[in-house]
Amino acid sequence: MDAVLHGRAAAAVGLQAAGRGKERVHMPASAYGSEFEILEVLPVGIFILDRSLRVAFVNETMENYFGISRSRLIGRYKPALVQEQIRHIIQEGDEFARRLLASYENNTYPEQFRCRVLAGRNRRARWLEHRSKPITTGPYTGGRSELYTDITAQVESEQEREFLHNQIMLIQEREKARLAQDLHDGLGQSVVAVKLMLEELECGMAARGIQDPACHRLRDIISYVERLSHEVRAISFDLTPSMLRPLGLTETIAWMVDHCADLYNLTIDFTSHGLSHRRLPDAVETQLFRIFQEALNNVVKHARASEVQVRLVYTHPTVILTMKDNGQGFNRNTAFEGLGIKSMERRAQQLGGRFKLVSGSGRGTTVRVEVPVEEGGHGEDPGVGGRRSRTGPDRAYQDPERSD
């Protein structure tokens, strides 16, 4: 649809310019003629720039979007307009100007991005999607066509969905914490009590010298109850790690690394940097631990890996979690909903961060999460600040994907 609109806009301007020969006189849209009627009724804002990047045409919709009279736009040098006027009415106007000016300087590629117009005199706040491309045919060859589509309703809908999703995740975390507490204080304690009573019965039978096949059966029952107790503790930990709040993210991950290395026969190399005396906000620690937990679960269940590298790095103002395994990898184009990739990505986005997954068949998988961290945290981290490794000595860590 946008390609059609670009084509119609350029063609209409080309027809009018052809009718004038080589002379290009910039006139108000009302003087252009019937060729431009379609551009006036289209529900998108339109700029047409000539090869010198001056505004050859702008429609009424665009005038309404920016709240700038067409008489102040027609014939103006567009890069100057962007710098002097337009960027000041756009949220994050410097970034808006940077992208537009780059496309003008190298007018060889299409551009697409979102921008938010700020409310002001003769205009209301709205979200716009910018799409632009070079004009490659007709008298305006070398110029550029720009379309601005109002996507306010779409963005607001996305924001509402994101808010609801975040609320659901918050409720889930609270419910997990409640269930974990109930398991620990209720079922967990009851199982321990049963085990103690069975052991007391066993000791009493042994003290009285009772030799009966039931004694051996009792020992089997005690072993089973002991395994049940371990399973209850494991489920409780998976729901909400009890050590996360008192010990912090670094020590909790270190414990998980040691536990899983033994349990699953993995070589896990864990390094933390910049967090030896820093605690992160509760929400950041919880969500990063969940991402770590999900990624490690994928390694255990799907990767067929023997080695895993885990990096937790704080470099102001960002904390970075990276996990890399030497497993079989997978093709990202195939459906891997069961791997919880979307869940990890949403957790990162909920913190205002970025999630990146790189994988390929036979090349292992790398998960990288970058999250901004506000100053303050919640106290000092008694945890480690160096390396936890089953295979290597301490050494300084440098993030290979980051340069400051």
MIFI-458447 format. One record per residue (C-alpha): residue in one letter; x, y, z. Coordinates in steps of 0.05 Angstrom, whole numbers, padded with zeros to 5 digits. Last residue first. Example, Ala and Ser with C-alpha at 12.3 -4.5 7.8 and 13.67 -1.06 7.14 Angstrom:
! MIFI-458447
{S {00273 -00021 00143}};
{A {00246 -00090 00156}};
This chain:
! MIFI-458447
{D {00656 00050 00514}};
{S {00661 -00014 00473}};
{R {00614 -00073 00484}};
{E {00609 -00140 00448}};
{P {00674 -00170 00474}};
{D {00657 -00154 00547}};
{Q {00723 -00155 00584}};
{Y {00732 -00198 00645}};
{A {00794 -00199 00688}};
{R {00820 -00267 00707}};
{D {00807 -00316 00762}};
{P {00829 -00388 00750}};
{G {00794 -00440 00706}};
{T {00753 -00504 00705}};
{R {00696 -00505 00756}};
{S {00690 -00430 00750}};
{R {00662 -00375 00793}};
{R {00697 -00312 00772}};
{G {00699 -00242 00802}};
{G {00656 -00195 00842}};
{V {00624 -00244 00889}};
{G {00565 -00228 00933}};
{P {00554 -00185 00994}};
{D {00514 -00137 00951}};
{E {00504 -00070 00984}};
{G {00438 -00036 00989}};
{H {00374 -00028 00949}};
{G {00391 -00002 00880}};
{G {00405 00073 00881}};
{E {00421 00094 00810}};
{E {00374 00070 00756}};
{V {00393 00008 00717}};
{P {00385 00000 00642}};
{V {00379 -00073 00620}};
{E {00420 -00110 00568}};
{V {00404 -00183 00556}};
{R {00446 -00231 00514}};
{V {00431 -00304 00498}};
{T {00482 -00343 00457}};
{T {00467 -00411 00427}};
{G {00511 -00466 00400}};
{R {00540 -00470 00330}};
{G {00516 -00538 00306}};
{S {00451 -00510 00278}};
{G {00451 -00436 00290}};
{S {00438 -00390 00348}};
{V {00440 -00316 00366}};
{L {00389 -00289 00416}};
{K {00385 -00215 00434}};
{F {00342 -00182 00486}};
{R {00342 -00107 00499}};
{G {00321 -00069 00561}};
{G {00264 -00024 00585}};
{L {00254 -00071 00644}};
{Q {00189 -00099 00614}};
{Q {00228 -00106 00549}};
{A {00276 -00155 00582}};
{R {00218 -00195 00611}};
{R {00184 -00194 00544}};
{E {00245 -00223 00509}};
{M {00253 -00278 00560}};
{S {00179 -00297 00553}};
{K {00184 -00295 00477}};
{I {00243 -00342 00478}};
{G {00209 -00391 00525}};
{L {00241 -00451 00491}};
{G {00174 -00484 00478}};
{E {00157 -00430 00427}};
{F {00213 -00456 00384}};
{A {00181 -00451 00316}};
{T {00234 -00452 00261}};
{N {00266 -00388 00235}};
{R {00313 -00387 00295}};
{N {00347 -00450 00270}};
{F {00376 -00487 00329}};
{G {00439 -00495 00370}};
{Q {00473 -00562 00380}};
{G {00508 -00543 00444}};
{N {00571 -00502 00459}};
{D {00534 -00454 00505}};
{K {00534 -00379 00515}};
{M {00498 -00339 00568}};
{T {00504 -00263 00573}};
{L {00472 -00218 00625}};
{I {00488 -00143 00619}};
{V {00473 -00089 00670}};
{T {00472 -00019 00644}};
{P {00484 00052 00670}};
{H {00541 00044 00685}};
{T {00576 -00021 00666}};
{Y {00549 -00079 00708}};
{V {00568 -00148 00682}};
{L {00538 -00217 00692}};
{R {00572 -00268 00646}};
{V {00553 -00342 00641}};
{Q {00593 -00389 00598}};
{V {00565 -00459 00587}};
{E {00602 -00524 00569}};
{S {00577 -00594 00556}};
{A {00517 -00577 00512}};
{R {00460 -00622 00489}};
{A {00422 -00557 00478}};
{H {00350 -00579 00492}};
{K {00334 -00596 00564}};
{V {00395 -00573 00603}};
{V {00412 -00513 00559}};
{N {00339 -00493 00555}};
{N {00334 -00495 00631}};
{L {00395 -00450 00634}};
{A {00361 -00400 00589}};
{E {00297 -00401 00629}};
{Q {00334 -00393 00696}};
{F {00377 -00337 00669}};
{I {00316 -00301 00643}};
{R {00281 -00311 00710}};
{F {00342 -00286 00747}};
{L {00343 -00224 00703}};
{Q {00269 -00213 00719}};
{T {00278 -00220 00794}};
{E {00342 -00179 00799}};
{V {00314 -00122 00757}};
{A {00248 -00120 00795}};
{D {00284 -00120 00862}};
{P {00330 -00062 00843}};
{L {00403 -00082 00835}};
{R {00450 -00091 00893}};
{R {00521 -00065 00889}};
{H {00586 -00080 00925}};
{S {00613 -00138 00884}};
{L {00570 -00120 00825}};
{G {00620 -00091 00775}};
{H {00639 -00157 00744}};
{S {00610 -00227 00749}};
{T {00639 -00288 00717}};
{F {00609 -00358 00714}};
{D {00641 -00417 00677}};
{I {00594 -00477 00676}};
{T {00622 -00546 00660}};
{L {00561 -00589 00659}};
{N {00548 -00657 00693}};
{Y {00473 -00644 00702}};
{L {00467 -00644 00778}};
{D {00538 -00622 00794}};
{A {00540 -00564 00744}};
{C {00467 -00549 00761}};
{H {00481 -00537 00835}};
{D {00545 -00498 00825}};
{V {00514 -00452 00773}};
{M {00451 -00444 00814}};
{W {00492 -00422 00874}};
{A {00530 -00372 00832}};
{I {00465 -00346 00802}};
{T {00439 -00334 00873}};
{E {00504 -00302 00894}};
{T {00502 -00252 00837}};
{L {00428 -00237 00840}};
{G {00425 -00217 00913}};
{L {00437 -00253 00979}};
{P {00376 -00235 01022}};
{R {00325 -00225 00965}};
{L {00350 -00279 00918}};
{M {00360 -00333 00971}};
{S {00287 -00355 00973}};
{P {00287 -00369 00898}};
{T {00215 -00360 00877}};
{L {00175 -00412 00838}};
{D {00237 -00452 00820}};
{F {00259 -00451 00893}};
{S {00192 -00478 00917}};
{I {00194 -00532 00865}};
{A {00264 -00552 00887}};
{R {00245 -00552 00960}};
{V {00185 -00596 00946}};
{E {00229 -00643 00905}};
{H {00280 -00648 00961}};
{S {00225 -00666 01011}};
{L {00198 -00719 00963}};
{R {00267 -00749 00958}};
{E {00269 -00753 01034}};
{V {00200 -00784 01035}};
{Y {00224 -00838 00987}};
{S {00285 -00852 01029}};
{I {00242 -00858 01091}};
{I {00195 -00906 01054}};
{D {00253 -00949 01032}};
{R {00278 -00952 01105}};
{L {00208 -00973 01127}};
{R {00208 -01029 01076}};
{H {00273 -01054 01106}};
{C {00242 -01053 01175}};
{A {00179 -01086 01149}};
{P {00220 -01147 01131}};
{D {00226 -01159 01207}};
{Q {00282 -01160 01257}};
{I {00260 -01122 01319}};
{G {00319 -01112 01365}};
{R {00282 -01065 01411}};
{A {00330 -01009 01396}};
{A {00323 -01022 01321}};
{M {00248 -01016 01325}};
{G {00254 -00951 01363}};
{C {00304 -00922 01314}};
{E {00258 -00939 01255}};
{L {00199 -00906 01290}};
{E {00240 -00843 01303}};
{E {00261 -00843 01230}};
{L {00188 -00849 01209}};
{M {00170 -00791 01255}};
{L {00226 -00748 01228}};
{K {00206 -00762 01155}};
{V {00133 -00745 01170}};
{A {00155 -00679 01201}};
{V {00199 -00662 01141}};
{V {00140 -00675 01095}};
{S {00096 -00630 01138}};
{Q {00147 -00575 01137}};
{G {00150 -00576 01061}};
{L {00075 -00580 01053}};
{G {00061 -00519 01095}};
{D {00117 -00469 01107}};
{H {00158 -00484 01045}};
{L {00100 -00501 00998}};
{D {00059 -00442 01024}};
{Q {00119 -00395 01016}};
{A {00131 -00419 00945}};
{L {00057 -00412 00929}};
{R {00056 -00340 00954}};
{A {00120 -00322 00916}};
{K {00092 -00354 00853}};
{E {00028 -00314 00862}};
{R {00068 -00249 00869}};
{E {00109 -00266 00807}};
{Q {00047 -00283 00768}};
{I {00013 -00218 00789}};
{L {00073 -00179 00764}};
{M {00074 -00218 00699}};
{I {00000 -00204 00689}};
{Q {00011 -00130 00703}};
{N {00067 -00128 00653}};
{H {00022 -00161 00601}};
{L {-00033 -00110 00615}};
{F {00016 -00052 00607}};
{E {00044 -00082 00542}};
{R {-00026 -00092 00514}};
{E {-00043 -00020 00532}};
{Q {00021 00005 00500}};
{E {00007 -00035 00437}};
{S {-00064 -00006 00434}};
{E {-00036 00064 00444}};
{V {00014 00052 00388}};
{Q {-00040 00027 00340}};
{A {-00088 00084 00356}};
{T {-00032 00135 00345}};
{I {-00010 00105 00279}};
{D {-00020 00167 00236}};
{T {00017 00154 00172}};
{Y {00072 00201 00147}};
{L {00096 00192 00075}};
{E {00160 00221 00046}};
{S {00180 00224 -00027}};
{R {00252 00241 -00046}};
{G {00286 00277 -00103}};
{G {00339 00249 -00150}};
{T {00287 00239 -00205}};
{Y {00236 00294 -00199}};
{P {00225 00299 -00274}};
{G {00205 00226 -00278}};
{T {00235 00164 -00248}};
{T {00279 00145 -00188}};
{I {00247 00184 -00130}};
{P {00285 00163 -00068}};
{K {00247 00132 -00010}};
{S {00210 00153 00052}};
{R {00167 00121 00106}};
{H {00153 00157 00172}};
{E {00103 00126 00220}};
{L {00068 00179 00261}};
{W {00046 00180 00334}};
{R {00002 00239 00354}};
{A {00001 00301 00397}};
{R {-00045 00354 00371}};
{R {-00031 00411 00323}};
{N {-00051 00483 00311}};
{R {-00011 00508 00371}};
{G {00024 00452 00405}};
{A {00022 00378 00421}};
{L {00086 00340 00408}};
{V {00092 00296 00346}};
{R {00116 00226 00361}};
{C {00162 00189 00313}};
{R {00164 00119 00284}};
{F {00215 00095 00233}};
{Q {00224 00077 00161}};
{E {00277 00096 00110}};
{P {00287 00075 00038}};
{Y {00357 00079 00008}};
{T {00397 00120 -00042}};
{N {00391 00192 -00019}};
{N {00456 00192 00021}};
{E {00457 00262 00051}};
{Y {00381 00266 00051}};
{S {00374 00198 00085}};
{A {00426 00219 00138}};
{L {00388 00284 00149}};
{L {00324 00245 00163}};
{R {00357 00197 00212}};
{R {00394 00251 00250}};
{A {00334 00297 00252}};
{F {00290 00245 00285}};
{E {00346 00229 00334}};
{D {00352 00302 00352}};
{G {00276 00309 00357}};
{E {00268 00259 00413}};
{Q {00195 00280 00415}};
{I {00182 00320 00352}};
{I {00160 00393 00350}};
{H {00231 00420 00355}};
{R {00256 00373 00300}};
{I {00208 00407 00251}};
{Q {00232 00478 00257}};
{E {00305 00497 00247}};
{Q {00339 00431 00235}};
{V {00283 00397 00196}};
{L {00268 00459 00156}};
{A {00342 00467 00139}};
{P {00345 00396 00113}};
{K {00281 00409 00073}};
{Y {00305 00470 00034}};
{R {00241 00511 00029}};
{G {00201 00517 -00035}};
{I {00135 00501 -00002}};
{L {00141 00497 00074}};
{R {00121 00564 00103}};
{S {00063 00572 00054}};
{R {00043 00502 00072}};
{S {00026 00526 00142}};
{I {00058 00487 00199}};
{G {00014 00448 00248}};
{F {00057 00386 00237}};
{Y {00000 00336 00227}};
{N {-00047 00388 00198}};
{E {00001 00410 00144}};
{M {00016 00337 00129}};
{T {-00058 00324 00119}};
{E {-00063 00386 00074}};
{N {-00011 00360 00025}};
{V {00061 00380 00015}};
{F {00093 00391 -00053}};
{A {00159 00414 -00082}};
{V {00196 00420 -00016}};
{R {00269 00431 -00033}};
{L {00317 00373 -00031}};
{S {00357 00396 -00092}};
{R {00330 00336 -00131}};
{D {00259 00356 -00114}};
{L {00224 00338 -00049}};
{I {00153 00312 -00044}};
{F {00123 00312 00026}};
{I {00059 00274 00041}};
{G {00016 00265 00104}};
{V {-00030 00205 00100}};
{P {-00106 00197 00095}};
{L {-00104 00211 00019}};
{V {-00153 00266 -00001}};
{E {-00101 00319 -00020}};
{L {-00056 00271 -00056}};
{I {-00115 00247 -00099}};
{E {-00130 00319 -00119}};
{F {-00058 00330 -00141}};
{E {-00067 00316 -00214}};
{S {-00129 00361 -00214}};
{G {-00089 00424 -00212}};
{Y {-00028 00451 -00176}};
{A {-00054 00518 -00155}};
{S {-00089 00494 -00092}};
{A {-00024 00460 -00073}};
{P {00012 00526 -00065}};
{M {00065 00539 -00118}};
{H {00137 00521 -00127}};
{V {00159 00537 -00199}};
{R {00200 00483 -00231}};
{E {00219 00500 -00303}};
{K {00239 00440 -00343}};
{G {00172 00434 -00379}};
{R {00112 00460 -00340}};
{G {00068 00402 -00360}};
{A {00125 00354 -00341}};
{A {00125 00384 -00272}};
{Q {00051 00370 -00264}};
{L {00058 00299 -00288}};
{G {00119 00287 -00244}};
{V {00084 00312 -00181}};
{A {00028 00264 -00194}};
{A {00075 00207 -00210}};
{A {00115 00218 -00146}};
{A {00053 00217 -00103}};
{R {00023 00159 -00139}};
{G {00086 00118 -00133}};
{H {00095 00132 -00059}};
{L {00022 00115 -00047}};
{V {00030 00050 -00085}};
{A {00093 00032 -00045}};
{D {00056 00048 00019}};
{M {00000 00000 00000}};
